[in-house]
């Protein structure tokens, strides 16, 4: 078809009602391209938001164990002998709690919490069935409670905000609470050992038992099939608690003199 014929056809159909002539292909292509450009930033923004959400989700899933709610491990005590040894090595905490200084309210709370640690640990290790995971949670929570009470008994000037945060985190993050207050106790113990030479031997024993207990605690988690590692941690922790009782007794003698 010639250009004149095409022009005539265009003019003829131009006035017909309901007929709309589409523009040439290059113009139409450019128009669609412009429309794509209009919607492209929105698409990029949505893709970027989805990518950020995915990164945040992955970071949250890979957070360290101390920031996760407690996961009650019910492994261990696979044999009767292991159960008996774990229960027997829990009893020293009760003895230490009975013999702990009770000079004031904070010391009384700490002494009673030690008794609670021994009872909770004994119940957990002798338990079986579906209630075992709840007793594991009670065991962890009681240990964290004892560290908070010990921190209060050694240094009564703990910030109120810290104590409130510890009380809130205690049921869901007992391990993190234990780490924070154990660190505060270690600093206070070291300072008082420098001030009082009579505490240096107890402090050295405390450091050795803490290092041994930490190593056994990690080994118990890394090698869960190895028997009696948990019982060894019980004994190392009990030794460390005994040195803390020496610290409280020394503070009692210092205040009375």
PyMOL commands that set and color helices and strands:
alter all, ss='L'
color gray80, all
select helices_A, chain A and resi 3-14+25-61+65-67+80-88+91-99+105-125+132-154+160-169+174-195+197-222+229-256
alter helices_A, ss='H'
color red, helices_A
deselect
rebuild
show_as cartoon
